[in-house]
Amino acid sequence: MAEQNREHIIVRTSVLGIVANIALASFKALVGLLSHSIAIILDAVNNLTDALSSVVTIIGTKLAGKPADKKHPFGHGRAEYLSALVIAVIILYAGVTALVESVKKIINPSTPDYSSAAIVIVSVAVVVKIALGLFVKATGKRVNSDSLVASGQDALMDSIISASTLLAAIVFLIFHISLEAYLGVIIALAIIKSGIETLRETLSKILGERIEADIAHAIKRTVASADPEIHGVFDLVLNNYGPDRHIGSVHIEVPDTWTADKIDTVTRKITADVYEKHNVAMAAVGIYSINTKHDHAAEIRARVSKIVHEHKDILQMHGFYLDEEKKEMRFDIIVSFDSPNMQTMFNHVVEDVREAFPDYNVQVQFDTDISD
C-alpha cells in the first residue's frame, strides 16, 4: 500500500512538472524567436529537457514498481536509478548543445529586440521555476526518489538561468549592451555542471555506497536489543535494490552455551524487529560464539587484542573464540581503507599473533570497513 502511494505521488508530481515545463517552454520559445534572444531560446530548450526528464521519471517509477519475478527475485527497484541516469544524460546533452549554439552566437552575433511582454513572461518563469523546484525536490526527499530530487534541483538551477536572462534583457534595455551569447555560455556551463553532478551521484548509488552512519547505528541498536545476552553486533551489510528496498545481513556475538532453539528464536526476532523498524529485510543473521567454559580465554583475548591494535590501520577485532581442546583461536579484524596495502597489513597482523601464540592454530578472517 505504501509502495503504491509512493508511486502515485512520484507520477503526480512528474505530471505537474511536465505540464509546467511545456507551458514555460512554449512561451519562452515564442518570446525568444520574436526578440531574437539566444539566451531565452536556450532557456526554452532547457524547459523541454526538464519535461522529458519528468517523462523518464514516470517510466522509471512504473518499471521499478513491477513485482518481483523468477528472473528478478529482488524486484525492479533499481530501475529508478537507471531513470536518474538517463535524466543526467539528457541534462548533459542539453548543456553541450546550448554551449555549441552560444559559441556560434559569439562568432556571429545578432542584436536582440526585447518587449515588455518578454520581460513579464521571463519574470513569471523565474517565480514558477523556483516554486516548482522547491516542491519537486521536497517531494523527492519525502518519498526517497532520486529522480524527483534531481528534477527539482534542475528546476532550481533553471530559475537562476531564467533570472540571468531577465537581467541580460534589463541590461540591454538600459545600457544597450548585449550579453546574450556570453550569458548563453554561462547557462550552458551551469547545465553541464548540473548534469555531471547528477550523473556522479547516480553512478555512486548504482556502484554501491557505504551505509549512512546513523542508519547503521540504529539497526545495530535494534539487533542488540533483541536479547540481553547479545554482546556485540558486527559486519552489518545492506544491499540496495532501489529506494527503500534493502536486504541485509549481520553477525552477533552470543555465549557458546546457546542452543539451536535459542539461536533460532532470537534471530527470528531480530529479522522481524529490523524489518518493522527500519524496513530492511535481513537475509542472514550470523553467530559469533563467546567463550564461557575457559576462564583464561578472556585473558588471551585481551593479549591478542593488544597485538592486533598495535597496527594503526586495524579498526576493530571481533568474533574471538578460543578452543583449548583443538588448540585453535579464531577472530575477525577490520582493516581500514586508509591502509597503503590492506592485504599486507592483514598478513602482518596474522604473523604477529602466530608468533605470540605458536601453540595455537590461528584462524583470522579479513574484514573491510563496510559500516560504522
Salt bridges, closest charged atoms under 4 A:
GLU3 OE2 - ARG6 NH1 3.97
GLU3 OE2 - ARG245 NH2 2.90
GLU7 OE2 - LYS62 NZ 3.04
ASP43 OD2 - LYS28 NZ 3.08
ASP50 OD2 - LYS129 NZ 3.09
ASP69 OD1 - HIS72 ND1 3.31
ASP69 OD2 - HIS76 NE2 3.51
GLU80 OE2 - ARG6 NH1 2.70
GLU101 OE2 - LYS104 NZ 3.64
ASP146 OD1 - LYS205 NZ 2.77
ASP158 OD2 - LYS129 NZ 3.38
GLU197 OE2 - LYS193 NZ 2.47
ASP227 OD2 - LYS262 NZ 2.86
ASP235 OD2 - HIS251 ND1 3.33
ASP235 OD1 - HIS318 NE2 3.13
GLU253 OE2 - ARG301 NH2 3.62
ASP264 OD1 - ARG268 NE 2.96
ASP273 OD2 - LYS269 NZ 2.77
GLU310 OE2 - LYS306 NZ 3.19
ASP313 OD1 - LYS312 NZ 3.97
GLU324 OE2 - HIS296 NE2 2.26
GLU324 OE1 - LYS327 NZ 3.21
ASP332 OD2 - HIS318 NE2 3.75
ASP352 OD2 - HIS311 NE2 2.77
ASP367 OD2 - HIS318 NE2 3.25
ASP369 OD1 - ARG210 NH2 2.99
ASP372 OD1 - ARG210 NH2 2.93
